[in-house]
């Protein structure tokens, strides 16, 4: 293959769960810009369609669907619609998930107060919300005996962060599952199926903005300042910062890469604090 074709995703079909979120939207756009046909899956159909409308110039290559990634039946309906339209799935990006305020340790809610329902919901969203799409949507890759699965982890998986106990634990499990599935797909299904993960550093989104930026002044909170002080790049990530790594893992450029977790964190994971 020539160098010019290493990152070519034309005629490939990609699915992005959590595609209506801040990071998912940027990754979906990166895939569309690289020539792929992209299905954006979100829990809210209207939000998914709103993202799809942002790609007006490529409207024939974008599909918006609603599905709860913790519900197998919903994912099966989505798979049927995707395959009916494009007949294939080549790339699966599992970007759905996130933290929950009621599963977060705060000054008013200690670890001992966290409700079981909130903890379970956070684990379901991140871990089952990755495993189930790999079972249902990933089956199309298995049937074709080729493709790339890209899970989204977090810095909290390898360096547990204060407060987000269920989120951190479930993202650590996502990384373990990524490695397990990489071996399973390569040895039991096809070595042409690769499974990797991206571990973003700190990006401002709907779920964490209030913890990192003061809504009144726009200044960093003490937690936000601590993060920037421990990020050698000296800033929060921009959603587009994920796209280069995503396209590498999705394309033939990474044909001999499977079972790894790539940090995109501005150096956070490399910095000891001194």
N, C-alpha and C positions, 0 to 999 in steps of 0.2 A: 504493500500500500504506500502511495506517495505521501510525503509530509502534508500536502495540501488537504488530504482526506482524513487526517487523524482526528479532527474535531468536527467532521461533517455529520450532522444529524438529520439530513434531509431524508424523507420517507421513513423516518423512525417515529413511533408513537410513544409518547411519554404521558404518564399519569402523575399528578402532583396532589397528594392529599394535603389538606390544610392550605390549599392553593389560594384561598381568599385572605389569608393572614399576611402580615407585613413581609415576613421572610419568604413564605410560599409564593406570594405574588411576584417577588423579584426573581425567584428561581424559575417560575413558569415563564416569565418574560424572557429570561436568558435562553430557555429551551426553544421558545418560539423564534427568537432572533437567530438561533443556530439552525433553523430550518425544520425543526420537529413539529409534528402534530401533537397538540397538548390538550389533555383533559384536566380541567381544574375541578377538584372535588372539595366541597366545603359543607359544613352542616347547614348553612343557610343558602338556599337556592338563589335568592336575590343578590346576596353578596358575591356568590360565585359568578353570576351573570354580569354583575357590575365589573368585575375584574376582566371577564372575557371581552366586554365592550371596549376595554382599553387597548385591545389588539385589533382595532377595526381593519387595519390594512392586511391582517392575516386571519380574517374572520372564518374563512373556510377551513382553517387548520386549528381552530380552538373550539372546545366543547366544555360547557359548564354543567356540572351535576351536583346534586345534594346527596350526602350520605353521612351517617354517623359511623366513624371508623371502628367503633366498638361493637357494631351490630353486623353480624355476618350476612343476614338477609339483605340489608341495605347495600352492602358491598357487592353481593352477587347481582343485584339489579343493575348497579353501576357497570359491572363487568360486562353484562349482556349488552348494555347500550353502547359501550365503547367498542366492543367487538363487532356489533352490528354496523357501526359506522366505518371503522377502520380495519377490522379483521385481525388486528394484532396489537400487542402491547410489548414494547421493547425496553422501556425504561420506567421504573417505578420509584418515585421520590416520596418517602414517608415524612412529610413535614407537619402533620397534624399532631396536636398534643399541647402541653403547656402546664403551668402551675395554677393552683387555686388559692384564693385568699384565705379560705377557711381551712386549708391544709398547710398554712404558713405560720411559723413561730413569730410572734410579735411581743411587744411589751405587755400587751393585755391578754395574750394567749400563749401559754407555755407549751412545750412539747407534750406535757402530761395532759393538756386540755384538748389536744387535737382530736376531733371526732373521727371515728372509724369510717363513717360514710365519706367524709372528705378525703381521707387518706386513700381509700379504695378507689374513689373516682379519679384521683390524680394518677394512681398506678394504672388503672384501666386506660385512661386517655393516652398515656405515653407508651406503656408496654404493650397492652393488648391492641392499642390503636396502631401499633407497628406490626405486631405479629399477624393479626387478622388480615390486613391488606396484603401481606406477603403470601398468606395462604390462598386468598381468593383471587386477587389481581395477579399475584406472582405465578399462579398456575398457568397463565397464558405464556409466560416466559419459559416455564418448564415444558409446556407442550411444544414450543418452538425450539427448545433446547439451546436458547441463546438470549442474552439480554443483561441488563444492569439494574440492580436494586441499590438505592442509596437511602440509608436511614439518617435521620437527623438526631444527633445526640446533644451534648451540652458540656460546657466546662465543669459543671457540677457533678458529672459522672466520675471524673478522675480526681477532682479536687473538691470534695464536698463543701458546699457553701452553707453558711449559717442561715437559718430560717426555713429553707425549702427542702425539708427532709424527705417528703414523699416524691417530689420532683427529682431530687438528686438520686435517690435510690432507684427510681424507675428508669432514669436515663442511664445509670450504670448497668442496669439489666438490658437496656437496648443495645449497649455496646457488646455485652456478652452474647446476646442473641445474634448480633451482626456477625460475629466471628463463627458462632455455631452454624448459622445458615450458610455462610460462605463455604464451609467445609462440606456441609450436607449437599448443597447444590452441585459443587464441583465433583464430589465423589459418587453421589447417588443419582444425580440427574444428568448434568452435563458440565464439563469444565469451561464451556462457553458462557455460563451464567456466573456473573460476578456480583458479590455483595460487599458493600463498603459503607462507611458512615462519615458524616461531617460533624465535627464538634464546634459549633460557633462559640466565640467568646461573648462579649457583652454587646448586645444590640438593643437599641431602644424600641420597645413595642408596646402594644396596648396593655399587656399584663404586668410589665415591670416599670413603666415610666414613672408612676407615682412614688416608687421606692428610690428612684435614682435622680429625679429632677423635681425640684420644688414647683408645684403648679402655680403658686402665686408670684414668685420672683423669677422663675426660670433658671435659678442657680442649682448647682449640683447639691444633692443632699449629702450628709456625711458618708453614707454608703456609696453614693455615686462618686464622691471624691476618692474614697479608698480604692475603688475599682480602677479609676483612671491612673492613680498613683502606682498601681500594680500592673498596668498595661504599658509595656515599653513603647508601643506606638503612640501613646498619649491621647487616645480618643476612643469613643465607642465605634463599633463597626457600623458600616452602611450596608443595607441589604444587598446592594450590588457587589459587595466584597465576597459574597459566597458564590457568585456565578462562575468565576474561572475554575474553581475547584469542582463545582458541580459538573461543568461541561467536560472536564478532564475525566471524571469518574464515569460519566454517562457515555463517553465516546470510545472509539477504538484506540485512542491515545493511551488508555490505561488497560489494554488488553491482558496484561500479565499482573494486574493488581487486584487482589481480592482479600477480604478479611481484615482490612485496616480501618483505622479511625483517623481522619485528617483534622487537626485543629486549625481553625481559621479564627484566630483570637488576638492578633496584634502582639503576640509574644507573652500573653498572660501566663500560659502554662509553663513557660521557660524561666520565668522570673521568680527568684526566691524571696524577693522583698528587700534584699540588701545589695 
